[in-house]
Amino acid sequence: MANKLKARIASGKACVNGWLAIPSGFSAEVMAGCGWDSVTVDMQHGIQDYQSMVQCFQAMDKHPITPLVRVPWNEPGIVGKALDGGAWGIISPMCNNAAEAKALADACMYPPLGKRSNGPIRAAAYGVASSYQTTANDEVLVIPMIETQAGIDNIDEILSVPGISGIYIGPSDMGFSLGLIPILDREEPLILGIYEKLLASCKKHGKFAGIHNGSAGYAARMTKMGFQLCTIQNDSGLMAKAAKEAITQFRKEGGNVAA
């Protein structure tokens, strides 16, 4: 089985990623049908747990999207379970150095390249001969998040770790760690300069860079800068935005409708 997102990135194309904070198979099904290249279940800051992650994956199966997971932390138990549950890529928060990047790669890769335990209960038929174990190391995306000064300083070492596919920037935590307010679509020259540094390192090492965005316009701008995996908000944020816009239009055009 091929990872369509990985193939698209390898071809040099920009990809748009959906983000699921809502623990609902129906919500995941609706999002998966909207045209994203990939959809990420957020187990770190979303309201998702392992069971809801599996339900989201089941609901998305009929759509041609690549399912990803942001795990709560860089811990091999949850990384392995997310992959066994059907994820084709792992986004792991707060990766600060080469040792942490290696721990993530080890958790995502089967021997001899890593230390992942065999048991792909949904990713492949458990306990029977399957091509999954022979192709997973080539297809699974291993994506550490760069969110701190340490991660920025150690970017070349992180990207040099075997098995690392690319990086994913968390603008809120990155800004927060540097003494700025935690927001998404950042305009500070300091942060934009950091983005350029990280992108240059990715290009040097032949890796891709992803970033979380608050708006489609900013995400499009980031692709022009060189980011290949751009997330736009999350399901709850997009729902709230559409609802607020509809209500505002109704109250404006309704004239004497009371607020």
Sequence and secondary structure as in RCSB ss.txt:
>XXXX:A:sequence
MANKLKARIASGKACVNGWLAIPSGFSAEVMAGCGWDSVTVDMQHGIQDYQSMVQCFQAMDKHPITPLVRVPWNE
PGIVGKALDGGAWGIISPMCNNAAEAKALADACMYPPLGKRSNGPIRAAAYGVASSYQTTANDEVLVIPMIETQA
GIDNIDEILSVPGISGIYIGPSDMGFSLGLIPILDREEPLILGIYEKLLASCKKHGKFAGIHNGSAGYAARMTKM
GFQLCTIQNDSGLMAKAAKEAITQFRKEGGNVAA
>XXXX:A:secstr
   HHHHHHHTT  EEEEEE S  HHHHHHHHTT  SEEEEESSSSS  HHHHHHHHHHHTTSS EEEEE SSS 
HHHHHHHHHTT SEEEES   SHHHHHHHHHHHS TTT    S  TTTS TTS  SHHHHHHHH EEEEEE SHH
HHHTHHHHHTSTT  EEEE HHHHHHHTTS   SS   HHHHHHHHHHHHHHHHHT EEEEEESSHHHHHHHHHH
T SEEEES HHHHHHHHHHHHHHHHHHHTSS   
